[in-house]
Amino acid sequence: MMRNYIILVFYALVVLPAIFGFKSSIQNGKTMCKEKERHALLNFKKELHLDFDILSSWKDNRNEDCCKWPEIECNRETGYVQRLDLNLSYTDDFTFNGNMSSSITELQHLKYLDLSYLKGNIQIPKFIGSFSNLRYLDLSYGGYHGKIPSQMGNLSHLRHLGLGGNELIGANPFQCANVEWLLNLSYLRYLDLSDVQSLSNTCHHTFQLLAKLPILEKLYLNDCNLTDDNIPGLSDSYMNFSTSLTVLQLSHNHLTSSKIFQWMLNYTSNLQQLYLDNNLLKGTIPNDFGNTMRSLVTLALMGNLLEGTIPKSIGNICTLQEFAADDNQLSGEISEFIIHNNISQCMQNSSSLQVIWLSNNQLSGMLPDLSSLSSLRLLYLYGEIPIEMEYLFGLTSLNLSRNNLSGEIISKVGNLKSLEFLDLSRNHLSGRIPSSLAHIDRLTMLDLSNNQLHGKIPIGTQLQTFNASSFEGNSNLCGEPLVTKCPGEETSNRQVPTTDAGDHNSIFLEALYMSMGIGFFTSFVGFVSSILLLPSWRETYFKFLNTLILKLFMWWKQ
């Protein structure tokens, strides 16, 4: 008896609570979030002091399952929170005025943390380094300032780290120890340090440091005040970029030496995207650049002081889709590297080139046959307009403005049915505007101003909708939307009132016939209803019909 009693007590105290506890953590077959983590998230939300309740789904309800909150993702088996995504890039007028609560450190199973675009005004908290299981961390454009805490070096499993677009300082005024914590992140594949200052002033070994990250694939160092001193020596034996790096962005810095190109050739041959735009680069592009950088998809060199010719070897980059070198001092024949692309081993893949920007240089000569570049979408060039351009059916944007173009606009420009943007302004184009231009229905931006065009602007569904400024500066051009009338248009203008009168008469007759129809229908319905509903009307109507039929019969018999 005593034995059975002990078993019953054990069952009541141990087994039943375990069963009910298990049921409370599972709902509809899915594991619910941990109560401790739910409270941590609610405290985190409370201390953020959001401008508006963007986290309205986070409710303090005992039965609330935080795993169902839109910004949260839990492990389906354990119920632990492993993803917190507060990326607010989709909001414009939003800031938070509070603090980042350390309660969030309860989420020790977190693998993904995105606190970007919060637009606050705080420093990155040191406790951010306590998430030992974190794989993804994005704090970009979050309004963070001050030093980057070295505790971030504890995130040894990190694959993605985004710190760009803030006001962060990478090092103190006298040493570079504050960025050496990056060496602990040996699994890092994506690193964005854009806008991080003090990387250049005192840390001349920035690239050597970053090159020690063995599998880094994407590196963003835009607007970091980098100078030539940060470019490593060509004999540096610690560079590992050649086998891993595919994206390198160094835009908006203070690089001046073409030495950067030699460094690329030695250490980064697998690059797919290279951005060196808006620096102060001088000198020439190496002739063998395209022979080594055979994997490039995007090459951005615009906004520098580069001189010399465009190397023919760039035509050997069969994978190249976008080449931008506008706003430099490049010279020589514009056709050379495009022709080389067509006759080189890339002939079968020449259609991969989609975007060419070469305006505002000192290039000369006529454009070559572009018909083989069937994938071309954007064209910003210098030279004469080749007739072969009419075969670029996929072209959506064409900008040849501010050059010395002469001759006429190609007559079959209307074949470019996909064209949405066309700017031929400030050239020396002559002749008439082709009538086929009026057949491009997708055209949303047009500028033909400041040329030597003449004749009447073709009439179509599109051209007359553009502002007169799109055609001004052509003294012999006439017709709408310009105020200048073409010869013979005055007569047609006097006929306009007649046309308008005819339109008014047509509208009047249409209204008259419509009102007559409505009146007949109303009278007929009223008459039939009266016969059906009023016996006296019905009797009188039938008597009238009988009399009428009798008289007709007698008349016909006579």
CORURWO-V301993 format. One record per helix or strand of 3 or more residues. SS is the DSSP state (hx for helix, st for strand). FROM is the first residue (numbers start at 0). TO is the last residue. If there is no record, write none. Layout:
ss: <SS SS>
from: <FROM FROM>
to: <TO TO>
//
This chain:
ss: <hx hx hx st st hx st hx st st hx st st hx st hx st hx hx st hx st hx st hx st st hx hx st st st hx st st hx st st hx st st hx hx st hx hx hx>
from: <1 34 65 71 80 101 111 125 135 143 149 159 166 176 189 205 217 227 240 246 258 272 288 297 311 321 330 334 346 354 361 377 386 396 405 412 420 427 434 444 451 462 467 475 488 495 534>
to: <23 47 67 73 84 105 113 129 137 146 153 161 168 183 191 209 219 229 242 248 266 274 291 299 315 323 332 342 351 356 363 379 390 398 407 414 422 430 438 446 455 464 469 477 493 532 556>
//
